[in-house]
Amino acid sequence: MKKRHEQKLVILSIGLMIAFSIPISLLFNSEKEVFGYPMILIYLFTVWMISIVISFVIVKKHNE
């Protein structure tokens, strides 16, 4: 794997550690609901899904 791809994955990991930290996650802990689901669940699963897509794109570019 190229060094810049590894660097992108490290930056993504650091960003996810920040996004999943308790203070940031608790910003979305409210009584609001989206389609009947609490806002914190929507936030967590959205960040998780976006991180999977970003890591897939980075790894896919590595294989080309």
HTML snippet that shows the backbone in 3Dmol.js (N, CA, C, O; Angstrom):
<script src="https://3Dmol.org/build/3Dmol-min.js"></script>
<div id="view" style="width:600px;height:400px;position:relative"></div>
<script>
const pdb = `
ATOM      1  N   MET A   1       0.849  -1.175   0.000  1.00  0.00           N
ATOM      2  CA  MET A   1       0.000   0.000   0.000  1.00  0.00           C
ATOM      3  C   MET A   1       0.890   1.232   0.000  1.00  0.00           C
ATOM      4  O   MET A   1       1.908   1.289   0.690  1.00  0.00           O
ATOM      5  N   LYS A   2       0.486   2.202  -0.780  1.00  0.00           N
ATOM      6  CA  LYS A   2       1.275   3.425  -0.859  1.00  0.00           C
ATOM      7  C   LYS A   2       1.183   4.204   0.444  1.00  0.00           C
ATOM      8  O   LYS A   2       0.209   4.100   1.190  1.00  0.00           O
ATOM      9  N   LYS A   3       2.212   4.977   0.692  1.00  0.00           N
ATOM     10  CA  LYS A   3       2.297   5.738   1.939  1.00  0.00           C
ATOM     11  C   LYS A   3       1.136   6.726   2.074  1.00  0.00           C
ATOM     12  O   LYS A   3       0.608   6.907   3.171  1.00  0.00           O
ATOM     13  N   ARG A   4       0.730   7.369   0.972  1.00  0.00           N
ATOM     14  CA  ARG A   4      -0.341   8.357   1.083  1.00  0.00           C
ATOM     15  C   ARG A   4      -1.684   7.699   1.381  1.00  0.00           C
ATOM     16  O   ARG A   4      -2.534   8.305   2.033  1.00  0.00           O
ATOM     17  N   HIS A   5      -1.891   6.447   0.906  1.00  0.00           N
ATOM     18  CA  HIS A   5      -3.126   5.742   1.247  1.00  0.00           C
ATOM     19  C   HIS A   5      -3.143   5.384   2.729  1.00  0.00           C
ATOM     20  O   HIS A   5      -4.176   5.476   3.393  1.00  0.00           O
ATOM     21  N   GLU A   6      -1.988   4.976   3.234  1.00  0.00           N
ATOM     22  CA  GLU A   6      -1.898   4.685   4.661  1.00  0.00           C
ATOM     23  C   GLU A   6      -2.154   5.940   5.486  1.00  0.00           C
ATOM     24  O   GLU A   6      -2.820   5.889   6.521  1.00  0.00           O
ATOM     25  N   GLN A   7      -1.623   7.064   5.021  1.00  0.00           N
ATOM     26  CA  GLN A   7      -1.833   8.322   5.730  1.00  0.00           C
ATOM     27  C   GLN A   7      -3.304   8.711   5.728  1.00  0.00           C
ATOM     28  O   GLN A   7      -3.812   9.211   6.731  1.00  0.00           O
ATOM     29  N   LYS A   8      -3.991   8.489   4.620  1.00  0.00           N
ATOM     30  CA  LYS A   8      -5.420   8.803   4.553  1.00  0.00           C
ATOM     31  C   LYS A   8      -6.218   7.936   5.530  1.00  0.00           C
ATOM     32  O   LYS A   8      -7.151   8.415   6.175  1.00  0.00           O
ATOM     33  N   LEU A   9      -5.847   6.664   5.632  1.00  0.00           N
ATOM     34  CA  LEU A   9      -6.544   5.778   6.560  1.00  0.00           C
ATOM     35  C   LEU A   9      -6.265   6.155   8.016  1.00  0.00           C
ATOM     36  O   LEU A   9      -7.147   6.028   8.865  1.00  0.00           O
ATOM     37  N   VAL A  10      -5.055   6.615   8.308  1.00  0.00           N
ATOM     38  CA  VAL A  10      -4.735   7.068   9.666  1.00  0.00           C
ATOM     39  C   VAL A  10      -5.542   8.325   9.990  1.00  0.00           C
ATOM     40  O   VAL A  10      -6.086   8.446  11.088  1.00  0.00           O
ATOM     41  N   ILE A  11      -5.622   9.249   9.051  1.00  0.00           N
ATOM     42  CA  ILE A  11      -6.409  10.467   9.270  1.00  0.00           C
ATOM     43  C   ILE A  11      -7.883  10.113   9.464  1.00  0.00           C
ATOM     44  O   ILE A  11      -8.552  10.704  10.311  1.00  0.00           O
ATOM     45  N   LEU A  12      -8.394   9.157   8.688  1.00  0.00           N
ATOM     46  CA  LEU A  12      -9.779   8.715   8.858  1.00  0.00           C
ATOM     47  C   LEU A  12      -9.985   8.117  10.250  1.00  0.00           C
ATOM     48  O   LEU A  12     -11.007   8.372  10.887  1.00  0.00           O
ATOM     49  N   SER A  13      -9.027   7.330  10.723  1.00  0.00           N
ATOM     50  CA  SER A  13      -9.130   6.720  12.055  1.00  0.00           C
ATOM     51  C   SER A  13      -9.149   7.778  13.154  1.00  0.00           C
ATOM     52  O   SER A  13      -9.929   7.686  14.102  1.00  0.00           O
ATOM     53  N   ILE A  14      -8.294   8.770  13.022  1.00  0.00           N
ATOM     54  CA  ILE A  14      -8.269   9.848  14.019  1.00  0.00           C
ATOM     55  C   ILE A  14      -9.581  10.626  13.991  1.00  0.00           C
ATOM     56  O   ILE A  14     -10.122  10.982  15.038  1.00  0.00           O
ATOM     57  N   GLY A  15     -10.088  10.886  12.791  1.00  0.00           N
ATOM     58  CA  GLY A  15     -11.378  11.575  12.676  1.00  0.00           C
ATOM     59  C   GLY A  15     -12.516  10.776  13.293  1.00  0.00           C
ATOM     60  O   GLY A  15     -13.416  11.346  13.911  1.00  0.00           O
ATOM     61  N   LEU A  16     -12.479   9.461  13.128  1.00  0.00           N
ATOM     62  CA  LEU A  16     -13.519   8.620  13.723  1.00  0.00           C
ATOM     63  C   LEU A  16     -13.412   8.579  15.247  1.00  0.00           C
ATOM     64  O   LEU A  16     -14.425   8.547  15.945  1.00  0.00           O
ATOM     65  N   MET A  17     -12.178   8.579  15.759  1.00  0.00           N
ATOM     66  CA  MET A  17     -12.017   8.627  17.215  1.00  0.00           C
ATOM     67  C   MET A  17     -12.618   9.905  17.774  1.00  0.00           C
ATOM     68  O   MET A  17     -13.236   9.889  18.838  1.00  0.00           O
ATOM     69  N   ILE A  18     -12.443  11.005  17.066  1.00  0.00           N
ATOM     70  CA  ILE A  18     -13.022  12.270  17.500  1.00  0.00           C
ATOM     71  C   ILE A  18     -14.543  12.234  17.353  1.00  0.00           C
ATOM     72  O   ILE A  18     -15.265  12.666  18.252  1.00  0.00           O
ATOM     73  N   ALA A  19     -15.030  11.720  16.221  1.00  0.00           N
ATOM     74  CA  ALA A  19     -16.478  11.699  15.966  1.00  0.00           C
ATOM     75  C   ALA A  19     -17.223  10.800  16.946  1.00  0.00           C
ATOM     76  O   ALA A  19     -18.356  11.097  17.325  1.00  0.00           O
ATOM     77  N   PHE A  20     -16.590   9.696  17.359  1.00  0.00           N
ATOM     78  CA  PHE A  20     -17.242   8.768  18.283  1.00  0.00           C
ATOM     79  C   PHE A  20     -16.930   9.059  19.745  1.00  0.00           C
ATOM     80  O   PHE A  20     -17.360   8.313  20.624  1.00  0.00           O
ATOM     81  N   SER A  21     -16.197  10.118  20.018  1.00  0.00           N
ATOM     82  CA  SER A  21     -15.904  10.442  21.411  1.00  0.00           C
ATOM     83  C   SER A  21     -17.196  10.862  22.125  1.00  0.00           C
ATOM     84  O   SER A  21     -18.150  11.323  21.499  1.00  0.00           O
ATOM     85  N   ILE A  22     -17.199  10.693  23.418  1.00  0.00           N
ATOM     86  CA  ILE A  22     -18.404  10.941  24.207  1.00  0.00           C
ATOM     87  C   ILE A  22     -18.903  12.393  24.097  1.00  0.00           C
ATOM     88  O   ILE A  22     -20.102  12.588  23.899  1.00  0.00           O
ATOM     89  N   PRO A  23     -18.054  13.405  24.213  1.00  0.00           N
ATOM     90  CA  PRO A  23     -18.579  14.771  24.135  1.00  0.00           C
ATOM     91  C   PRO A  23     -19.250  15.096  22.796  1.00  0.00           C
ATOM     92  O   PRO A  23     -20.279  15.771  22.767  1.00  0.00           O
ATOM     93  N   ILE A  24     -18.680  14.624  21.702  1.00  0.00           N
ATOM     94  CA  ILE A  24     -19.276  14.890  20.395  1.00  0.00           C
ATOM     95  C   ILE A  24     -20.557  14.082  20.228  1.00  0.00           C
ATOM     96  O   ILE A  24     -21.557  14.601  19.731  1.00  0.00           O
ATOM     97  N   SER A  25     -20.535  12.829  20.635  1.00  0.00           N
ATOM     98  CA  SER A  25     -21.723  11.984  20.499  1.00  0.00           C
ATOM     99  C   SER A  25     -22.881  12.509  21.330  1.00  0.00           C
ATOM    100  O   SER A  25     -24.035  12.435  20.910  1.00  0.00           O
ATOM    101  N   LEU A  26     -22.576  13.040  22.514  1.00  0.00           N
ATOM    102  CA  LEU A  26     -23.657  13.526  23.379  1.00  0.00           C
ATOM    103  C   LEU A  26     -24.301  14.809  22.854  1.00  0.00           C
ATOM    104  O   LEU A  26     -25.373  15.191  23.323  1.00  0.00           O
ATOM    105  N   LEU A  27     -23.669  15.477  21.892  1.00  0.00           N
ATOM    106  CA  LEU A  27     -24.312  16.635  21.273  1.00  0.00           C
ATOM    107  C   LEU A  27     -25.594  16.227  20.540  1.00  0.00           C
ATOM    108  O   LEU A  27     -26.505  17.038  20.373  1.00  0.00           O
ATOM    109  N   PHE A  28     -25.657  14.969  20.108  1.00  0.00           N
ATOM    110  CA  PHE A  28     -26.813  14.475  19.366  1.00  0.00           C
ATOM    111  C   PHE A  28     -27.781  13.695  20.246  1.00  0.00           C
ATOM    112  O   PHE A  28     -28.733  13.102  19.738  1.00  0.00           O
ATOM    113  N   ASN A  29     -27.555  13.686  21.537  1.00  0.00           N
ATOM    114  CA  ASN A  29     -28.436  12.994  22.469  1.00  0.00           C
ATOM    115  C   ASN A  29     -29.575  13.927  22.861  1.00  0.00           C
ATOM    116  O   ASN A  29     -29.522  14.596  23.892  1.00  0.00           O
ATOM    117  N   SER A  30     -30.592  13.958  22.030  1.00  0.00           N
ATOM    118  CA  SER A  30     -31.725  14.841  22.281  1.00  0.00           C
ATOM    119  C   SER A  30     -33.019  14.046  22.144  1.00  0.00           C
ATOM    120  O   SER A  30     -33.010  12.865  21.799  1.00  0.00           O
ATOM    121  N   GLU A  31     -34.109  14.712  22.416  1.00  0.00           N
ATOM    122  CA  GLU A  31     -35.418  14.077  22.338  1.00  0.00           C
ATOM    123  C   GLU A  31     -35.941  14.006  20.904  1.00  0.00           C
ATOM    124  O   GLU A  31     -36.959  13.362  20.651  1.00  0.00           O
ATOM    125  N   LYS A  32     -35.263  14.653  19.974  1.00  0.00           N
ATOM    126  CA  LYS A  32     -35.704  14.641  18.575  1.00  0.00           C
ATOM    127  C   LYS A  32     -35.576  13.235  18.002  1.00  0.00           C
ATOM    128  O   LYS A  32     -34.679  12.472  18.361  1.00  0.00           O
ATOM    129  N   GLU A  33     -36.496  12.922  17.105  1.00  0.00           N
ATOM    130  CA  GLU A  33     -36.470  11.624  16.451  1.00  0.00           C
ATOM    131  C   GLU A  33     -36.556  11.803  14.945  1.00  0.00           C
ATOM    132  O   GLU A  33     -37.194  12.733  14.451  1.00  0.00           O
ATOM    133  N   VAL A  34     -35.909  10.902  14.228  1.00  0.00           N
ATOM    134  CA  VAL A  34     -35.975  10.875  12.775  1.00  0.00           C
ATOM    135  C   VAL A  34     -36.517   9.510  12.384  1.00  0.00           C
ATOM    136  O   VAL A  34     -35.878   8.491  12.645  1.00  0.00           O
ATOM    137  N   PHE A  35     -37.678   9.479  11.768  1.00  0.00           N
ATOM    138  CA  PHE A  35     -38.360   8.237  11.402  1.00  0.00           C
ATOM    139  C   PHE A  35     -38.549   7.328  12.611  1.00  0.00           C
ATOM    140  O   PHE A  35     -38.525   6.105  12.472  1.00  0.00           O
ATOM    141  N   GLY A  36     -38.734   7.900  13.779  1.00  0.00           N
ATOM    142  CA  GLY A  36     -38.976   7.133  14.993  1.00  0.00           C
ATOM    143  C   GLY A  36     -37.730   6.664  15.717  1.00  0.00           C
ATOM    144  O   GLY A  36     -37.833   5.988  16.741  1.00  0.00           O
ATOM    145  N   TYR A  37     -36.545   7.008  15.207  1.00  0.00           N
ATOM    146  CA  TYR A  37     -35.297   6.605  15.842  1.00  0.00           C
ATOM    147  C   TYR A  37     -34.663   7.811  16.525  1.00  0.00           C
ATOM    148  O   TYR A  37     -34.726   8.921  15.997  1.00  0.00           O
ATOM    149  N   PRO A  38     -34.056   7.610  17.686  1.00  0.00           N
ATOM    150  CA  PRO A  38     -33.394   8.727  18.377  1.00  0.00           C
ATOM    151  C   PRO A  38     -32.265   9.311  17.530  1.00  0.00           C
ATOM    152  O   PRO A  38     -31.632   8.607  16.743  1.00  0.00           O
ATOM    153  N   MET A  39     -32.030  10.592  17.703  1.00  0.00           N
ATOM    154  CA  MET A  39     -31.042  11.309  16.910  1.00  0.00           C
ATOM    155  C   MET A  39     -29.632  10.751  17.085  1.00  0.00           C
ATOM    156  O   MET A  39     -28.844  10.767  16.140  1.00  0.00           O
ATOM    157  N   ILE A  40     -29.304  10.259  18.276  1.00  0.00           N
ATOM    158  CA  ILE A  40     -27.956   9.745  18.510  1.00  0.00           C
ATOM    159  C   ILE A  40     -27.701   8.478  17.679  1.00  0.00           C
ATOM    160  O   ILE A  40     -26.588   8.273  17.197  1.00  0.00           O
ATOM    161  N   LEU A  41     -28.720   7.633  17.508  1.00  0.00           N
ATOM    162  CA  LEU A  41     -28.549   6.447  16.666  1.00  0.00           C
ATOM    163  C   LEU A  41     -28.358   6.823  15.211  1.00  0.00           C
ATOM    164  O   LEU A  41     -27.532   6.230  14.516  1.00  0.00           O
ATOM    165  N   ILE A  42     -29.110   7.797  14.749  1.00  0.00           N
ATOM    166  CA  ILE A  42     -28.962   8.266  13.372  1.00  0.00           C
ATOM    167  C   ILE A  42     -27.544   8.802  13.166  1.00  0.00           C
ATOM    168  O   ILE A  42     -26.916   8.512  12.149  1.00  0.00           O
ATOM    169  N   TYR A  43     -27.040   9.577  14.120  1.00  0.00           N
ATOM    170  CA  TYR A  43     -25.693  10.134  14.025  1.00  0.00           C
ATOM    171  C   TYR A  43     -24.646   9.022  13.979  1.00  0.00           C
ATOM    172  O   TYR A  43     -23.780   9.021  13.103  1.00  0.00           O
ATOM    173  N   LEU A  44     -24.720   8.083  14.912  1.00  0.00           N
ATOM    174  CA  LEU A  44     -23.711   7.028  14.996  1.00  0.00           C
ATOM    175  C   LEU A  44     -23.684   6.162  13.734  1.00  0.00           C
ATOM    176  O   LEU A  44     -22.612   5.887  13.195  1.00  0.00           O
ATOM    177  N   PHE A  45     -24.848   5.737  13.265  1.00  0.00           N
ATOM    178  CA  PHE A  45     -24.885   4.887  12.092  1.00  0.00           C
ATOM    179  C   PHE A  45     -24.539   5.645  10.814  1.00  0.00           C
ATOM    180  O   PHE A  45     -23.986   5.056   9.885  1.00  0.00           O
ATOM    181  N   THR A  46     -24.849   6.927  10.747  1.00  0.00           N
ATOM    182  CA  THR A  46     -24.472   7.724   9.581  1.00  0.00           C
ATOM    183  C   THR A  46     -22.962   7.904   9.510  1.00  0.00           C
ATOM    184  O   THR A  46     -22.369   7.752   8.443  1.00  0.00           O
ATOM    185  N   VAL A  47     -22.341   8.225  10.632  1.00  0.00           N
ATOM    186  CA  VAL A  47     -20.883   8.373  10.659  1.00  0.00           C
ATOM    187  C   VAL A  47     -20.216   7.042  10.322  1.00  0.00           C
ATOM    188  O   VAL A  47     -19.221   7.006   9.597  1.00  0.00           O
ATOM    189  N   TRP A  48     -20.753   5.977  10.836  1.00  0.00           N
ATOM    190  CA  TRP A  48     -20.209   4.648  10.574  1.00  0.00           C
ATOM    191  C   TRP A  48     -20.302   4.312   9.084  1.00  0.00           C
ATOM    192  O   TRP A  48     -19.337   3.832   8.490  1.00  0.00           O
ATOM    193  N   MET A  49     -21.474   4.569   8.480  1.00  0.00           N
ATOM    194  CA  MET A  49     -21.670   4.273   7.068  1.00  0.00           C
ATOM    195  C   MET A  49     -20.756   5.126   6.183  1.00  0.00           C
ATOM    196  O   MET A  49     -20.184   4.624   5.215  1.00  0.00           O
ATOM    197  N   ILE A  50     -20.622   6.399   6.511  1.00  0.00           N
ATOM    198  CA  ILE A  50     -19.748   7.286   5.737  1.00  0.00           C
ATOM    199  C   ILE A  50     -18.293   6.830   5.849  1.00  0.00           C
ATOM    200  O   ILE A  50     -17.552   6.884   4.867  1.00  0.00           O
ATOM    201  N   SER A  51     -17.879   6.380   7.038  1.00  0.00           N
ATOM    202  CA  SER A  51     -16.500   5.917   7.198  1.00  0.00           C
ATOM    203  C   SER A  51     -16.240   4.652   6.390  1.00  0.00           C
ATOM    204  O   SER A  51     -15.139   4.472   5.870  1.00  0.00           O
ATOM    205  N   ILE A  52     -17.225   3.779   6.276  1.00  0.00           N
ATOM    206  CA  ILE A  52     -17.072   2.573   5.465  1.00  0.00           C
ATOM    207  C   ILE A  52     -16.912   2.945   4.000  1.00  0.00           C
ATOM    208  O   ILE A  52     -16.067   2.382   3.304  1.00  0.00           O
ATOM    209  N   VAL A  53     -17.713   3.884   3.529  1.00  0.00           N
ATOM    210  CA  VAL A  53     -17.631   4.305   2.130  1.00  0.00           C
ATOM    211  C   VAL A  53     -16.283   4.966   1.836  1.00  0.00           C
ATOM    212  O   VAL A  53     -15.663   4.684   0.811  1.00  0.00           O
ATOM    213  N   ILE A  54     -15.834   5.835   2.726  1.00  0.00           N
ATOM    214  CA  ILE A  54     -14.549   6.520   2.519  1.00  0.00           C
ATOM    215  C   ILE A  54     -13.398   5.519   2.516  1.00  0.00           C
ATOM    216  O   ILE A  54     -12.515   5.595   1.662  1.00  0.00           O
ATOM    217  N   SER A  55     -13.400   4.585   3.459  1.00  0.00           N
ATOM    218  CA  SER A  55     -12.319   3.600   3.496  1.00  0.00           C
ATOM    219  C   SER A  55     -12.367   2.684   2.278  1.00  0.00           C
ATOM    220  O   SER A  55     -11.318   2.270   1.785  1.00  0.00           O
ATOM    221  N   PHE A  56     -13.558   2.359   1.784  1.00  0.00           N
ATOM    222  CA  PHE A  56     -13.683   1.557   0.573  1.00  0.00           C
ATOM    223  C   PHE A  56     -13.069   2.288  -0.631  1.00  0.00           C
ATOM    224  O   PHE A  56     -12.360   1.685  -1.438  1.00  0.00           O
ATOM    225  N   VAL A  57     -13.346   3.569  -0.738  1.00  0.00           N
ATOM    226  CA  VAL A  57     -12.795   4.353  -1.854  1.00  0.00           C
ATOM    227  C   VAL A  57     -11.271   4.409  -1.767  1.00  0.00           C
ATOM    228  O   VAL A  57     -10.590   4.280  -2.784  1.00  0.00           O
ATOM    229  N   ILE A  58     -10.740   4.597  -0.585  1.00  0.00           N
ATOM    230  CA  ILE A  58      -9.278   4.666  -0.420  1.00  0.00           C
ATOM    231  C   ILE A  58      -8.646   3.320  -0.787  1.00  0.00           C
ATOM    232  O   ILE A  58      -7.648   3.287  -1.507  1.00  0.00           O
ATOM    233  N   VAL A  59      -9.203   2.234  -0.313  1.00  0.00           N
ATOM    234  CA  VAL A  59      -8.633   0.911  -0.590  1.00  0.00           C
ATOM    235  C   VAL A  59      -8.821   0.548  -2.069  1.00  0.00           C
ATOM    236  O   VAL A  59      -7.946  -0.073  -2.673  1.00  0.00           O
ATOM    237  N   LYS A  60      -9.946   0.933  -2.641  1.00  0.00           N
ATOM    238  CA  LYS A  60     -10.189   0.650  -4.066  1.00  0.00           C
ATOM    239  C   LYS A  60      -9.165   1.355  -4.936  1.00  0.00           C
ATOM    240  O   LYS A  60      -8.699   0.777  -5.918  1.00  0.00           O
ATOM    241  N   LYS A  61      -8.800   2.588  -4.606  1.00  0.00           N
ATOM    242  CA  LYS A  61      -7.783   3.304  -5.368  1.00  0.00           C
ATOM    243  C   LYS A  61      -6.424   2.635  -5.219  1.00  0.00           C
ATOM    244  O   LYS A  61      -5.595   2.714  -6.125  1.00  0.00           O
ATOM    245  N   HIS A  62      -6.185   1.984  -4.098  1.00  0.00           N
ATOM    246  CA  HIS A  62      -4.923   1.278  -3.875  1.00  0.00           C
ATOM    247  C   HIS A  62      -4.802   0.116  -4.859  1.00  0.00           C
ATOM    248  O   HIS A  62      -3.717  -0.135  -5.385  1.00  0.00           O
ATOM    249  N   ASN A  63      -5.894  -0.590  -5.112  1.00  0.00           N
ATOM    250  CA  ASN A  63      -5.842  -1.771  -5.957  1.00  0.00           C
ATOM    251  C   ASN A  63      -5.715  -1.447  -7.443  1.00  0.00           C
ATOM    252  O   ASN A  63      -5.407  -2.336  -8.236  1.00  0.00           O
ATOM    253  N   GLU A  64      -5.942  -0.216  -7.831  1.00  0.00           N
ATOM    254  CA  GLU A  64      -5.847   0.145  -9.254  1.00  0.00           C
ATOM    255  C   GLU A  64      -4.428   0.340  -9.704  1.00  0.00           C
ATOM    256  O   GLU A  64      -4.188   0.646 -10.872  1.00  0.00           O
TER     257      GLU A  64
END
`;
const viewer = $3Dmol.createViewer("view");
viewer.addModel(pdb, "pdb");
viewer.setStyle({}, {cartoon: {color: "spectrum"}});
viewer.zoomTo();
viewer.render();
</script>
